[in-house]
Amino acid sequence: MKLKKQVTVCGAAIFCVAVFSLYLMLDRVQHDPTRHQNGGNFPRSQISVLQNRIEQLEQLLEENHEIISHIKDSVL
């Protein structure tokens, strides 16, 4: 009888700890306003730098595509 009570108490304690930890995790994820406003962990200045770099890479890619198409035309 004593072992049954101990198992019940330990099971209830583990259940309470699990529910409480899930509550804390969900609360932290749902109520983090900086995550949604800043787009994650990056400040706006870093995002603008990354956007500029992506635009430069897109321009270089277009130029390379044009060069490759000219090379294909000259080979044909």
C-alpha positions as CSV (number, residue, x, y, z in Angstrom):
1,M,0.0,0.0,0.0
2,K,2.8,2.4,0.8
3,L,4.6,1.7,-2.5
4,K,1.4,2.5,-4.4
5,K,1.0,5.9,-2.7
6,Q,4.7,6.7,-3.5
7,V,4.2,5.8,-7.2
8,T,1.0,7.9,-7.4
9,V,2.7,10.9,-5.8
10,C,5.8,10.6,-8.0
11,G,3.6,10.2,-11.1
12,A,1.5,13.2,-10.2
13,A,4.7,15.3,-9.5
14,I,6.1,14.3,-12.9
15,F,2.8,15.1,-14.6
16,C,2.7,18.6,-12.9
17,V,6.3,19.3,-13.9
18,A,5.7,18.3,-17.5
19,V,2.5,20.4,-17.8
20,F,4.3,23.4,-16.2
21,S,7.3,23.2,-18.5
22,L,5.0,22.9,-21.6
23,Y,3.1,26.0,-20.4
24,L,6.3,28.0,-20.0
25,M,7.6,27.0,-23.4
26,L,4.3,27.9,-25.1
27,D,4.1,31.2,-23.2
28,R,7.7,32.1,-24.3
29,V,7.0,31.3,-28.0
30,Q,3.7,33.1,-28.2
31,H,4.5,36.3,-26.3
32,D,7.9,37.1,-27.8
33,P,7.2,40.4,-29.6
34,T,10.9,41.0,-30.7
35,R,10.9,37.8,-32.7
36,H,8.0,38.9,-34.9
37,Q,8.9,42.6,-35.2
38,N,12.6,42.3,-36.0
39,G,12.3,39.2,-38.2
40,G,14.1,36.9,-35.7
41,N,17.4,37.7,-34.0
42,F,18.7,40.2,-36.7
43,P,18.5,43.9,-36.2
44,R,17.1,46.0,-39.0
45,S,20.5,47.3,-40.1
46,Q,21.8,43.7,-40.7
47,I,18.7,42.9,-42.6
48,S,19.2,45.8,-44.9
49,V,22.8,44.9,-45.5
50,L,21.7,41.3,-46.3
51,Q,19.1,42.6,-48.7
52,N,21.6,44.8,-50.5
53,R,24.0,41.9,-50.8
54,I,21.2,39.7,-52.2
55,E,20.4,42.3,-54.8
56,Q,24.1,42.5,-55.8
57,L,24.2,38.8,-56.2
58,E,21.1,38.7,-58.3
59,Q,22.6,41.4,-60.6
60,L,25.8,39.4,-60.9
61,L,23.7,36.2,-61.7
62,E,21.8,38.0,-64.4
63,E,25.1,39.3,-65.9
64,N,26.6,35.8,-65.8
65,H,23.5,34.4,-67.5
66,E,23.8,37.0,-70.3
67,I,27.5,36.2,-70.7
68,I,26.8,32.4,-70.9
69,S,24.0,33.0,-73.5
70,H,26.4,35.1,-75.6
71,I,29.0,32.3,-75.4
72,K,26.5,29.7,-76.4
73,D,25.4,31.9,-79.4
74,S,29.0,32.4,-80.5
75,V,29.7,28.7,-80.2
76,L,26.7,27.8,-82.4
